[in-house]
Structure formats: structure tokens, C-alpha cells
């Protein structure tokens, strides 16, 4: 075993130990809940655009993209566009003609303008419409045609039915070795008082959709090593690795 292999083995062991550390897991969840009450995830930008994510999940996405090397990333939910810019910047580092497709039912004019004038805009395609509308899915599949490896990130409406419909629509794009990432599964683990103005809840959320999806689809499995590594993540049980074509 050389030094690189030895270090990788140490990291693997450390992550396994983290996964068994119930006290740390409890403390991480307590911190995440407290930070959610203060809108912590709204504090960050990526290359100039607001990215409504926790830094830990940003790092996880970077690791996945570098390892998987997709040539198309499909994202549902655009908001201010920071996540699209993150994906585009990672594809830029990989080289080639990799592209990002962003879908949102309402791409606000000021956000569209900022995304379209960004230096990485040439890698981004925006689609306005519901991510579960057949005409939107058809556009995405047309853009995916001929692509070697696709990564899908779901982060739009967080109700069970909507996320399950997204999973059913877009899972077919993801092949063995790539990932289907479902953000905000953490809604399942947070108090409902945080979502009184939203249609989702601790009983109706992305995590319940993920578990329902996995019961009828054996092509994906939860990559628990990612959430064990991060400890603080908005996507517990949401990092799905494709294990069958």
C-alpha cells in the first residue's frame, strides 16, 4: 500500500467511525435545526451568485462531480442561480463541452439577467416551466441525447408527490456510477413550525419520496458515506448512487 492508498484508507475508516457516532450525529442535527431558524443557508455565494446551500453540501457536490465527470448536469430549482454557476464552474474545470440545464417554474427576470451575463453562462441552459410537465421533460431529454454521463439534482418543490414525480421522470437519465441527488430531505427531520408557509412538512417531503422511490426502483442506493462524512447536510438519505444501468 503506497502513501496515497494509505491516506484514502484512513479517511474511509474515519468516515465509518463518524457514521457510528450517535452523539456527534445528534449534535449535528441540533446545530442544523438551530442554523435553519437563522436562515444560515442564505449567507453564501458562488462566483458572485447567491447559492442557498450549506457549505458541506457544496463540497460534497464538488467531490461527486470530480469523481463522476458528467457532461450534463440537470438541476430542478434555480432560485438566484448560484447552484447552476457552481455546476458550470466544475464542468469548466473538467474541460470539454459539459452543460448545465436549470429548470424552474418561475425564473425571475432579475435572476435570469444575472445568470445570462455571468462568464459561465455559455454552459447553462434555462428552462422555465414545471419540472414535472411532459413538455419540460421532453426538452431535458432532447438536451441529454448523446451525452455520455448525466448527473441529476432535484431541488424545486419539496412535497412528496412532486419529488416522487421528478424521480420517476429523470432517474432514467442517470446511469451506473453517476448520482441522483435529492436536496432538502432534511425537512423530514425538522419541526413543522419551520415550514408553516410551505406545502411540505415532516410527513410530506423529499425524504418520504426518496424512500418510496427506492421501494420500487432497485437501480439506486443511498450513499450513506456522504452523509456520514458531512454530518451537517440538508440531504440525509438524498445522495443516491446509481448501481445498475
FENHU-V482715 format. One record per backbone hydrogen bond with DSSP energy under -0.5 kcal/mol. CO is the residue of the C=O (numbers start at 1). NH is the residue of the N-H. E is the energy in kcal/mol with one decimal. If there is no record, write none. Layout:
BEGIN
co = [CO | CO]
nh = [NH | NH]
e = [E | E]
END
This chain:
BEGIN
co = [2 | 3 | 4 | 5 | 6 | 7 | 8 | 9 | 10 | 11 | 12 | 13 | 14 | 15 | 16 | 17 | 18 | 20 | 21 | 22 | 23 | 24 | 25 | 26 | 27 | 28 | 29 | 30 | 31 | 32 | 33 | 34 | 35 | 35 | 36 | 39 | 40 | 41 | 41 | 44 | 46 | 49 | 50 | 50 | 51 | 54 | 54 | 55 | 56 | 57 | 58 | 59 | 60 | 61 | 62 | 63 | 64 | 65 | 71 | 72 | 73 | 73 | 74 | 75 | 76 | 78 | 81 | 82 | 83 | 84 | 85 | 86 | 87 | 88 | 89 | 90 | 91 | 95 | 99 | 100 | 100 | 101 | 102 | 103 | 104 | 106 | 108 | 109 | 110 | 111 | 112 | 113 | 115 | 118 | 120 | 121 | 123 | 125 | 127 | 127 | 130 | 133 | 133 | 134 | 135 | 136 | 137 | 138 | 139 | 140 | 141 | 142 | 144 | 149 | 149 | 151 | 152 | 153 | 153 | 154 | 159 | 160 | 161 | 162 | 163 | 164 | 165 | 166 | 167 | 170 | 171 | 175 | 178 | 179 | 180 | 181 | 181 | 182 | 184 | 185 | 186 | 187 | 191 | 192 | 193 | 195 | 201 | 204 | 205 | 206 | 207 | 208 | 209 | 210 | 211 | 212 | 213 | 213 | 219 | 219 | 221 | 222 | 223 | 223 | 224 | 225 | 226 | 227 | 230 | 231 | 234 | 234 | 235 | 235 | 238 | 238 | 239 | 239 | 240 | 241 | 242]
nh = [6 | 7 | 8 | 9 | 10 | 11 | 12 | 13 | 14 | 15 | 16 | 17 | 18 | 19 | 20 | 20 | 21 | 22 | 25 | 26 | 27 | 28 | 29 | 30 | 31 | 32 | 33 | 34 | 35 | 36 | 37 | 38 | 38 | 40 | 39 | 42 | 43 | 44 | 53 | 51 | 49 | 46 | 52 | 82 | 53 | 57 | 58 | 59 | 60 | 61 | 62 | 63 | 64 | 65 | 66 | 67 | 68 | 69 | 99 | 151 | 75 | 101 | 153 | 103 | 155 | 81 | 85 | 86 | 87 | 88 | 89 | 90 | 91 | 92 | 93 | 94 | 95 | 98 | 73 | 102 | 125 | 75 | 127 | 77 | 129 | 108 | 112 | 113 | 114 | 115 | 116 | 117 | 118 | 121 | 123 | 124 | 100 | 102 | 104 | 129 | 133 | 136 | 137 | 138 | 139 | 140 | 141 | 142 | 143 | 144 | 145 | 145 | 147 | 71 | 72 | 74 | 181 | 76 | 155 | 183 | 163 | 164 | 165 | 166 | 167 | 168 | 169 | 170 | 171 | 173 | 174 | 178 | 242 | 152 | 240 | 154 | 183 | 185 | 187 | 188 | 189 | 190 | 194 | 195 | 196 | 198 | 204 | 201 | 209 | 210 | 211 | 212 | 213 | 214 | 215 | 216 | 216 | 217 | 243 | 244 | 241 | 224 | 226 | 227 | 228 | 229 | 230 | 231 | 232 | 233 | 185 | 186 | 238 | 239 | 182 | 240 | 223 | 241 | 180 | 221 | 177]
e = [-2.5 | -2.4 | -2.2 | -2.2 | -2.1 | -2.3 | -2.3 | -2.3 | -2.4 | -2.7 | -2.1 | -2.2 | -2.3 | -2.1 | -0.8 | -0.7 | -1.3 | -1.4 | -2.2 | -2.4 | -2.5 | -2.8 | -2.2 | -2.2 | -2.5 | -2.5 | -2.4 | -2.3 | -2.8 | -2.3 | -1.5 | -0.6 | -0.8 | -2.0 | -1.6 | -1.8 | -1.8 | -0.6 | -0.8 | -2.3 | -1.6 | -2.9 | -0.5 | -1.6 | -2.2 | -0.7 | -1.6 | -2.3 | -2.1 | -2.3 | -2.0 | -2.2 | -2.3 | -2.9 | -2.3 | -2.0 | -3.4 | -2.6 | -1.6 | -2.4 | -0.5 | -2.7 | -3.2 | -2.5 | -1.4 | -2.4 | -2.2 | -2.3 | -2.5 | -2.8 | -2.6 | -2.0 | -2.2 | -2.2 | -1.7 | -1.5 | -1.2 | -0.6 | -2.2 | -0.5 | -2.7 | -3.3 | -2.9 | -3.9 | -2.3 | -1.1 | -2.9 | -2.4 | -1.6 | -2.4 | -2.9 | -1.2 | -1.2 | -2.2 | -2.0 | -2.2 | -3.0 | -2.9 | -2.0 | -0.6 | -1.7 | -0.7 | -2.5 | -2.2 | -1.3 | -2.1 | -2.6 | -2.0 | -2.1 | -1.7 | -0.8 | -0.6 | -2.3 | -2.4 | -1.2 | -2.8 | -3.0 | -2.4 | -0.6 | -2.4 | -2.4 | -2.6 | -2.1 | -2.2 | -2.8 | -2.4 | -2.0 | -2.8 | -1.8 | -1.4 | -1.4 | -2.4 | -2.7 | -1.8 | -1.8 | -3.2 | -0.6 | -0.5 | -1.4 | -1.8 | -1.8 | -1.1 | -1.9 | -2.3 | -0.6 | -2.0 | -1.0 | -2.2 | -1.7 | -2.6 | -2.5 | -1.9 | -2.7 | -2.6 | -1.1 | -0.6 | -1.3 | -0.8 | -3.2 | -1.2 | -2.8 | -1.4 | -1.3 | -0.7 | -2.4 | -1.9 | -2.5 | -2.6 | -2.8 | -0.7 | -0.7 | -1.9 | -2.4 | -0.5 | -2.7 | -1.1 | -3.2 | -0.6 | -2.7 | -2.0 | -2.6]
END
